Amino acid sequence: MPTSRKTYPEALKAKVALEAIKGEKTLAELASIYQVHPVLIGQWKKHLLTHAADLFQHGSTTRSSYLENGSESLYAEIGRLRLENDWLKKKL
C-alpha cells in the first residue's frame, strides 16, 4: 500500500526556517521539536535565503501594476460576455 507524502503548511516552514537561520538550535534539535526531517529544514532554510530578496523586490508598485493588468483582461472578458448575453437574448 503506497504512502502519501506529508505536506507542511507554509507558516510552519517559514517559522522553522527562521529558527534555523537564527542558529540558536541545531537542525537536529529543531527536527525533534517540530517532528520534521533535518534535511527538510535545511532545504527550507536554503529556499528562504535564496528567495528573501523577492519579498522586498515586489513592492506595492509592482502589485498595483499587476492588478491593473489583470483588471484589463477581466474587463475585456466582461465585455465579451455581455455581447454574448445580449446576442442570446435577441435570439430567444
C-alpha positions as CSV (number, residue, x, y, z in Angstrom):
1,M,0.0,0.0,0.0
2,P,1.6,3.3,-1.1
3,T,2.0,6.0,1.4
4,S,1.3,9.6,0.6
5,R,3.8,12.4,1.2
6,K,3.3,14.6,4.2
7,T,2.8,18.2,3.4
8,Y,3.5,21.0,5.8
9,P,1.8,24.4,6.0
10,E,3.8,27.4,4.7
11,A,3.6,29.1,8.1
12,L,5.4,26.2,9.7
13,K,8.0,26.1,7.0
14,A,8.7,29.8,7.5
15,K,8.8,29.5,11.3
16,V,11.2,26.6,11.2
17,A,13.4,28.1,8.5
18,L,13.7,31.4,10.5
19,E,14.7,29.5,13.7
20,A,17.3,27.6,11.7
21,I,18.7,30.9,10.3
22,K,18.9,32.3,13.9
23,G,21.2,29.4,14.8
24,E,20.1,29.2,18.4
25,K,19.3,25.5,18.0
26,T,20.8,22.8,15.7
27,L,18.9,21.3,12.8
28,A,18.7,18.1,14.8
29,E,17.1,19.9,17.7
30,L,14.6,21.7,15.5
31,A,13.8,18.4,13.8
32,S,13.0,16.7,17.0
33,I,10.9,19.7,18.2
34,Y,8.8,20.0,15.0
35,Q,8.9,16.4,14.0
36,V,10.4,17.2,10.6
37,H,13.4,15.6,8.9
38,P,16.6,17.7,9.3
39,V,17.1,17.6,5.5
40,L,13.8,19.3,5.0
41,I,14.7,22.1,7.4
42,G,18.0,22.6,5.5
43,Q,16.0,22.9,2.3
44,W,13.5,25.3,3.7
45,K,16.4,27.4,5.1
46,K,18.1,27.5,1.8
47,H,14.9,28.4,0.0
48,L,14.3,31.2,2.4
49,L,17.8,32.6,2.0
50,T,17.7,32.4,-1.8
51,H,14.2,34.0,-2.2
52,A,14.3,36.6,0.6
53,A,15.2,39.4,-1.8
54,D,11.9,38.6,-3.8
55,L,9.9,39.6,-0.7
56,F,11.2,43.2,-0.9
57,Q,11.5,43.4,-4.7
58,H,7.8,43.1,-5.4
59,G,6.6,46.2,-3.6
60,S,3.3,47.9,-3.7
61,T,4.0,49.5,-7.1
62,T,4.5,46.1,-8.8
63,R,1.4,44.7,-7.1
64,S,-0.7,47.7,-8.3
65,S,0.5,47.3,-11.9
66,Y,-0.2,43.6,-11.7
67,L,-3.7,44.3,-10.5
68,E,-4.2,46.9,-13.3
69,N,-3.1,44.4,-16.0
70,G,-5.3,41.7,-14.5
71,S,-8.3,44.1,-14.4
72,E,-7.9,45.0,-18.1
73,S,-8.3,41.4,-19.1
74,L,-11.2,40.9,-16.7
75,Y,-13.0,44.0,-18.2
76,A,-12.4,42.6,-21.7
77,E,-13.9,39.3,-20.6
78,I,-16.9,41.1,-19.1
79,G,-17.5,43.0,-22.3
80,R,-17.3,39.8,-24.4
81,L,-19.8,38.0,-22.1
82,R,-22.2,41.0,-22.2
83,L,-22.1,40.8,-26.0
84,E,-22.8,37.1,-25.9
85,N,-25.6,37.6,-23.4
86,D,-27.2,40.4,-25.5
87,W,-27.0,38.2,-28.6
88,L,-28.6,35.3,-26.8
89,K,-31.4,37.5,-25.5
90,K,-32.2,38.7,-29.1
91,K,-32.2,35.1,-30.4
92,L,-34.7,34.0,-27.8
